[in-house]
Amino acid sequence: MNTHADLKTVPDLKLPRYLGTWYEIARLPMKHEPEDCTDVSAHYSLKENGHVAVLNRCRLGNEIEEAEGEACPVDNDSARLEVSFLPKGLRWIPFTKGDYWVIQVAPDYSVALVGSPDRKFLWLLSRTPTLDTTTQEHYLAQARQQGFDLAPLIHTPHTGRPTA
């Protein structure tokens, strides 16, 4: 049973401005992303079919791990994306997509807060590998207001060896 109010998202996300490279500043733990991953980045680009190609990378020791996926807007709302990272042939199977909802974005599209409506997933993203504490706190306060538990939040280390 969903006890949360509806997750508020950016009312008019300009997808072309959102595309490009983002660096993960913080996240809630996820089973498919190792906790000791560093230098996490995501690159979004528009595909010919209008969907968004997703390329996530992180550094695990000296190796770069990579995951390719595809995101498509839900109900023509570009702030509410559904992302799949399965092999192409399996993407039609139910329960293989994750909700990727843009909760807040800076006016210049330099910072974004993204989460899932069940409040299990949250990412704080920036166009640069570092983000000042005041800005981080502003966005994380928005997450708390929308019902996210930030106790297990992981601050992503960036080692100066970017993956993007």
C-alpha positions as CSV (number, residue, x, y, z in Angstrom):
1,M,0.0,0.0,0.0
2,N,1.4,3.4,-1.0
3,T,1.2,5.7,2.0
4,H,3.0,8.6,0.3
5,A,1.5,11.6,-1.2
6,D,2.1,11.8,-5.0
7,L,5.7,12.7,-5.7
8,K,5.8,16.2,-7.1
9,T,8.0,16.5,-10.2
10,V,9.3,19.4,-12.4
11,P,6.1,20.8,-14.1
12,D,7.8,21.6,-17.4
13,L,11.1,19.7,-17.8
14,K,12.9,20.7,-21.0
15,L,14.3,17.3,-22.0
16,P,16.8,18.7,-24.6
17,R,18.3,20.8,-21.8
18,Y,18.4,17.8,-19.4
19,L,20.3,15.7,-21.9
20,G,24.1,15.4,-21.6
21,T,26.4,14.3,-18.8
22,W,25.5,14.3,-15.1
23,Y,27.7,13.3,-12.1
24,E,26.2,11.5,-9.1
25,I,26.7,13.6,-5.9
26,A,24.6,11.4,-3.6
27,R,22.2,8.5,-3.8
28,L,20.2,6.1,-1.7
29,P,21.7,2.6,-1.7
30,M,20.6,0.3,-4.5
31,K,21.3,-3.4,-4.9
32,H,22.5,-3.0,-8.5
33,E,25.0,-0.2,-7.7
34,P,27.9,-1.4,-5.5
35,E,28.3,0.8,-2.5
36,D,32.0,1.3,-3.1
37,C,31.5,2.6,-6.6
38,T,33.2,6.0,-7.2
39,D,33.1,8.6,-9.9
40,V,29.5,7.7,-10.9
41,S,28.3,9.5,-14.1
42,A,25.3,9.3,-16.4
43,H,25.0,10.4,-19.9
44,Y,21.7,11.0,-21.6
45,S,21.2,11.4,-25.3
46,L,18.1,11.5,-27.6
47,K,17.5,8.4,-29.8
48,E,15.9,8.4,-33.2
49,N,12.7,6.9,-31.7
50,G,12.3,9.8,-29.3
51,H,13.4,7.8,-26.3
52,V,16.5,8.6,-24.2
53,A,19.6,6.5,-24.4
54,V,21.2,6.1,-20.9
55,L,24.8,5.3,-20.2
56,N,25.7,4.9,-16.6
57,R,29.3,4.5,-15.5
58,C,31.2,4.1,-12.3
59,R,34.7,3.2,-11.2
60,L,35.1,0.0,-9.1
61,G,38.7,-0.2,-8.1
62,N,40.6,0.3,-11.4
63,E,37.8,-1.0,-13.6
64,I,35.0,1.1,-15.1
65,E,31.6,-0.5,-14.9
66,E,29.1,0.5,-17.5
67,A,25.3,0.0,-17.9
68,E,23.3,1.0,-21.0
69,G,19.6,1.6,-20.8
70,E,16.7,3.3,-22.4
71,A,14.3,5.7,-20.9
72,C,10.9,6.8,-22.2
73,P,8.5,9.5,-20.8
74,V,5.4,8.3,-19.0
75,D,2.2,9.9,-20.2
76,N,4.2,12.4,-22.4
77,D,5.7,13.9,-19.2
78,S,9.4,14.3,-19.7
79,A,10.0,14.7,-15.9
80,R,8.6,11.2,-15.4
81,L,10.7,8.6,-17.1
82,E,10.7,4.9,-17.1
83,V,14.2,3.4,-17.5
84,S,15.1,-0.1,-18.5
85,F,18.6,-1.6,-18.3
86,L,17.8,-5.1,-19.5
87,P,19.1,-6.5,-22.8
88,K,17.0,-5.2,-25.7
89,G,15.1,-8.4,-26.3
90,L,13.8,-8.5,-22.7
91,R,12.6,-4.9,-22.3
92,W,9.0,-5.8,-22.9
93,I,8.8,-8.0,-19.8
94,P,6.9,-6.3,-16.9
95,F,8.6,-5.3,-13.7
96,T,11.9,-4.6,-15.5
97,K,11.5,-0.8,-15.6
98,G,12.4,1.7,-12.9
99,D,10.8,5.0,-12.3
100,Y,13.1,8.0,-12.8
101,W,11.2,11.1,-11.8
102,V,12.9,14.5,-11.9
103,I,11.8,16.2,-8.7
104,Q,13.7,19.4,-9.0
105,V,16.1,21.0,-11.5
106,A,18.1,24.2,-11.2
107,P,16.9,27.0,-13.5
108,D,20.2,26.6,-15.5
109,Y,19.9,22.8,-15.5
110,S,23.2,22.5,-13.5
111,V,21.7,20.4,-10.6
112,A,18.9,17.9,-10.5
113,L,17.1,15.8,-7.8
114,V,15.7,12.6,-9.1
115,G,13.7,9.9,-7.3
116,S,11.1,7.2,-7.5
117,P,7.5,7.6,-6.4
118,D,7.9,4.8,-3.8
119,R,10.7,6.9,-2.2
120,K,13.1,3.9,-2.5
121,F,15.5,5.6,-5.0
122,L,17.0,9.0,-4.9
123,W,19.9,10.7,-6.8
124,L,21.4,14.1,-6.4
125,L,23.1,15.0,-9.7
126,S,25.3,17.8,-10.9
127,R,26.9,18.8,-14.2
128,T,30.2,18.8,-12.3
129,P,31.8,16.1,-10.0
130,T,31.6,18.5,-7.0
131,L,28.7,20.5,-5.6
132,D,28.9,22.9,-2.7
133,T,27.4,21.9,0.6
134,T,24.8,24.7,0.7
135,T,23.4,23.6,-2.7
136,Q,23.4,19.9,-1.7
137,E,21.5,20.7,1.5
138,H,18.9,22.8,-0.4
139,Y,18.1,19.8,-2.7
140,L,18.3,17.2,0.0
141,A,15.8,19.3,2.1
142,Q,13.4,19.1,-0.8
143,A,13.8,15.3,-0.8
144,R,13.0,15.2,2.9
145,Q,9.9,17.4,2.4
146,Q,8.7,14.9,-0.2
147,G,9.1,12.0,2.3
148,F,12.5,10.5,1.4
149,D,14.4,8.9,4.3
150,L,18.0,10.2,3.9
151,A,19.5,8.3,6.8
152,P,21.2,5.7,4.5
153,L,22.3,8.4,1.9
154,I,25.6,7.7,0.3
155,H,27.8,10.6,-0.8
156,T,29.5,9.5,-4.0
157,P,33.2,9.9,-3.9
158,H,34.8,11.5,-7.0
159,T,38.5,10.7,-7.2
160,G,39.5,13.1,-10.0
161,R,39.5,10.2,-12.4
162,P,36.1,10.9,-14.1
163,T,34.2,8.2,-15.9
164,A,32.4,10.6,-18.3
